[in-house]
Amino acid sequence: MAFIKRFFKGLYMSFSMFCTIPLPFKIWDDASANLMLPMFPLVGVLVGVLWWGVAHVLMLTGIHVMLTSAIFMLMPFLATGFLHLDGYMDTSDAILSRRPLEDKLRILKDPNAGAFSVIMLAVLFILQFAASFAVIENGRYFILLIVITVVSRCCSGLSGLCLKTLEQSGYVNMFRQGAGGRHKICLIVIAAIAFAFAYFIAGFYGISVAALTVAGFVGAMAYAYFGLKGVSGDLMGFALVISELCGLVALSVMWR
């Protein structure tokens, strides 16, 4: 009974931290904080369902495809309060500065936006809009958006639990306290279910979308991790944003 209470507390805390959906009350329990990353993919389910639902609604309204694509592109960022996008910008600033490690870590903590973060935001939005336009134009398998948002968060959770953390990463260190093999297995199982669902929906194409989402995360995280010698919430957000872009690109081109 105690574990069930902790499970729902961890789930509720994960939703309250990682998405902007209004919740009726606030809960925080230090003992349940290590369940927040295993529950992170369930936040992805909600974000993916909203993304999928908005896509269908936009298609039914008859709005011009350009405006439809713009709203569609912004949906996952709006659902998460631009939280992961903030990490993407901070990490881009730090890595692309090409300065010594101490300077990179200082830049990572700096709340001000630098030139590299603005440039990389523009690059991201251009690619995200182009991929969104193609997905809307294709008009097929929007449901795979749920797979993208779930798999990206499984990867993010695993990186937070498995990789060496930066000293300045208070949140990730807190999430890891008391976490063990069961927490990691939970994320792996959810990822496996997402892959199975992708195969059931679209066969090899669905698997390709999920696999390229993973590949995007691994590539982005490896680049950031080796550049900063550790992982933090910002790096997890950086890799998550890139992985979802890769999944969206895969979804946009697979019917071409």
Secondary structure, DSSP 8 states (H G I E B T S, - for coil): -HHHHHHHHHHHHHHHHH-----SS----GGGGGGHHHHHHHHHHHHHHHHHHHHHHHHHHT--HHHHHHHHHHHHHHHTTTHHHHHHHHHHHHHHT---HHHHHHHHH--S--HHHHHHHHHHHHHHHHHHHHHHHH---TTHHHHHHHHHHHHHHHHHHHS-B-TT-HHHHHHHTT--HHHHHHHHHHHHHHHHHHHHHHHHHHHHHHHHHHHHHHHHHHHHHHHHTSB-HHHHHHHHHHHHHHHHHHHHHTT-
